[in-house]
Amino acid sequence: MKFSFSSEQEEFRSNLRRLLAHRSPTKEVRRLMETEEGYERDGWRAINAALGLTAIRIPEIYGGYGFGFGDQCIVLEEMGRALLCAPYFATAVLAAGAIMNAGSEAEKEALLPGIAAGETTATLAWVEDTGRWDALGTALTANAESGEIVLDGHKSYVIDGHTADLIVVLARAPQGLSLFTVDGNAGRLTRRALKSMDPTRKFARLEFNRVTARPLGTAGAGAAP
């Protein structure tokens, strides 16, 4: 099997490469690396708006373009080439992917348009201090309390977790592993930036102390069969 990008995709790549060369020169990368946030929101919004980058894989009915993963791979390759300091991977790949695959129709209608428009940054909080990705690595709990769902525990190595507007969280609920969403500024949520070997990609540790959450998708469906 032979695979190659189409002429339209290569044109998109060229346009993106020129944009990033202008917006993400070495001097700017080094400057942003030294900041705690790791990027500037206004600058990222300008880059995103120029080519609608966070909308690429999101279906049209939710405000996106509905393109394939091959198109998104171009974005990831070029951002890596430019060492762009931005929350694209956490927002458009991890969080948006989780919402598209796990969310109900109503949840996708509520959450995806903001990501597609570049108004919402997001991330996926999965791993804990052990660094395990399997089901046994999840100790953070989700329980009903006074008519609400509250999360208790922690998540580690969360990409852009210290700045994200929306956090998709894997937790252990009575029904089994489940996904939830939490606002980045939620009460009793503590976010602390971690040091990383690659300062162009920021990580955070999140502490949940009875943090109010909303379910994402079907309870107990957070683990593959």
C-alpha positions in Angstrom: 0.0 0.0 0.0 1.3 3.4 -0.9 0.4 6.5 1.1 1.0 10.1 0.2 -0.6 13.5 1.0 -2.8 15.1 -1.6 -1.9 18.4 -3.3 -4.4 20.2 -1.1 -2.8 18.7 2.0 0.6 19.8 0.9 -0.6 23.3 0.2 -2.1 23.4 3.7 1.3 22.2 5.1 3.1 25.0 3.3 0.7 27.6 4.6 1.0 26.3 8.1 4.8 26.2 7.9 5.0 29.8 6.8 2.6 30.8 9.6 4.6 29.0 12.3 7.9 30.3 10.9 6.5 33.8 11.5 4.8 33.2 14.8 7.2 30.7 16.4 10.8 31.7 15.7 13.5 30.4 18.0 13.6 33.5 20.1 9.9 33.3 20.8 10.1 29.6 21.7 12.9 30.3 24.2 10.9 33.1 25.8 7.7 31.1 26.2 9.7 28.1 27.5 10.7 30.2 30.5 7.1 31.1 31.5 5.0 29.1 33.9 2.1 29.0 31.5 4.2 27.8 28.5 2.2 29.9 26.0 0.3 33.1 25.5 -3.4 32.8 25.0 -3.8 35.7 22.6 -0.9 34.6 20.5 -2.2 31.0 20.3 -5.7 32.2 19.4 -4.3 34.2 16.6 -2.4 31.2 15.2 -5.4 29.0 15.6 -7.8 31.4 14.0 -5.6 31.9 10.9 -6.2 28.2 9.8 -8.8 26.9 12.2 -6.4 24.3 13.6 -8.5 23.0 16.5 -11.5 22.5 14.2 -9.8 20.1 11.8 -11.0 16.8 13.2 -14.2 18.0 14.9 -17.3 17.1 12.8 -19.1 20.0 11.0 -22.2 19.6 13.1 -20.2 20.7 16.1 -18.5 23.6 14.4 -15.5 21.9 13.0 -14.2 20.9 9.5 -14.6 17.2 9.8 -11.3 16.3 8.2 -9.3 13.1 8.9 -6.4 12.3 11.2 -4.0 12.6 8.3 -4.8 16.3 8.2 -4.3 16.6 11.9 -1.0 14.7 11.5 0.2 17.5 9.3 -0.5 20.0 12.0 1.3 17.9 14.6 4.3 17.5 12.4 4.6 21.1 11.6 4.1 22.2 15.2 6.8 19.8 16.3 9.1 21.2 13.6 8.6 24.7 14.8 8.6 23.7 18.6 5.4 25.7 18.9 4.5 26.4 22.5 0.7 25.9 22.5 -2.0 23.7 24.0 -2.9 22.1 20.7 -2.1 18.4 21.4 -3.9 18.5 24.8 -6.9 20.3 23.5 -7.5 19.1 19.9 -6.1 15.5 20.2 -6.5 14.3 23.7 -9.5 16.1 25.1 -11.5 16.5 21.9 -10.8 12.9 21.0 -12.1 11.7 24.4 -15.2 13.8 24.0 -15.9 12.7 20.4 -15.5 9.0 21.3 -17.2 8.9 24.8 -19.6 11.8 24.9 -23.3 11.8 24.4 -24.8 13.9 21.6 -25.8 16.6 24.1 -22.3 16.6 25.7 -20.6 16.9 22.3 -23.0 19.7 21.3 -22.1 21.5 24.6 -18.3 21.0 24.6 -16.9 20.7 21.1 -18.0 24.0 19.5 -15.8 25.9 22.0 -12.8 23.8 21.2 -13.4 24.1 17.5 -13.6 27.9 17.7 -10.4 28.1 19.7 -12.3 29.6 22.7 -11.7 26.6 25.0 -8.5 25.0 25.9 -8.8 21.5 27.3 -6.8 18.4 28.4 -7.1 14.8 29.5 -6.2 13.8 33.0 -5.5 10.1 33.0 -2.3 9.1 34.7 -1.5 9.3 38.4 1.8 9.3 40.3 2.5 5.7 39.4 2.6 6.5 35.7 0.4 3.5 34.9 -1.9 3.7 31.9 -3.8 0.5 32.7 -7.1 0.2 34.6 -5.4 -0.7 37.9 -3.5 2.6 37.8 -6.6 4.7 38.5 -7.3 5.4 42.2 -9.1 8.8 41.9 -12.7 8.2 42.9 -16.0 9.7 41.8 -19.0 9.5 44.1 -22.4 11.0 44.5 -22.8 13.5 47.3 -25.8 15.8 47.9 -27.0 15.3 44.4 -23.6 16.1 42.8 -20.7 14.0 41.6 -17.5 14.8 43.4 -13.9 13.7 42.6 -11.3 12.8 45.2 -7.6 12.0 44.4 -5.0 13.3 42.1 -3.7 13.1 38.5 -0.1 13.6 37.4 1.7 14.5 34.2 -1.3 16.2 32.8 -0.3 18.1 29.6 -1.2 21.8 30.0 -3.2 20.8 33.1 -2.3 24.0 34.9 -3.9 26.3 32.3 -6.7 24.3 30.7 -10.2 25.7 30.8 -11.7 22.2 30.7 -10.4 18.9 32.0 -11.5 15.4 31.0 -10.9 13.2 34.0 -10.8 9.4 34.3 -12.1 8.2 37.7 -13.2 5.1 39.5 -16.9 5.3 40.0 -19.3 2.7 41.6 -20.2 1.6 38.1 -16.5 1.2 37.1 -14.0 3.4 35.3 -15.8 6.5 34.0 -15.0 9.8 32.3 -16.0 13.2 33.8 -15.4 16.8 32.9 -14.3 19.5 35.3 -13.8 23.2 34.9 -10.3 24.4 35.2 -11.2 27.0 37.8 -13.4 24.6 39.8 -13.4 25.0 43.6 -11.2 22.7 45.6 -9.1 21.9 42.6 -5.4 22.5 43.1 -3.2 22.7 40.0 0.6 22.7 40.2 3.0 22.9 37.3 5.7 20.2 37.1 9.2 20.4 35.8 9.8 18.7 32.5 12.8 17.6 30.5 11.1 19.4 27.5 10.1 22.9 28.6 8.2 23.4 25.4 5.6 21.0 26.8 4.2 21.8 30.2 2.8 19.2 32.6 0.9 19.6 35.9 -0.2 17.7 38.9 -3.9 18.1 39.8 -5.3 17.6 43.3 -9.1 16.9 43.6 -10.6 17.5 47.0 -14.4 16.9 46.6 -14.3 18.7 43.2 -17.7 18.9 41.5 -17.7 17.1 38.1 -20.1 16.3 35.3 -20.3 12.8 33.7 -19.0 12.3 30.2 -20.7 9.5 28.4 -21.9 6.3 30.0 -21.0 5.5 33.6 -18.6 2.5 33.7 -17.6 2.8 30.1 -14.2 4.3 30.7 -12.3 1.0 30.2 -12.1 -1.1 27.1 -13.8 -4.5 27.2 
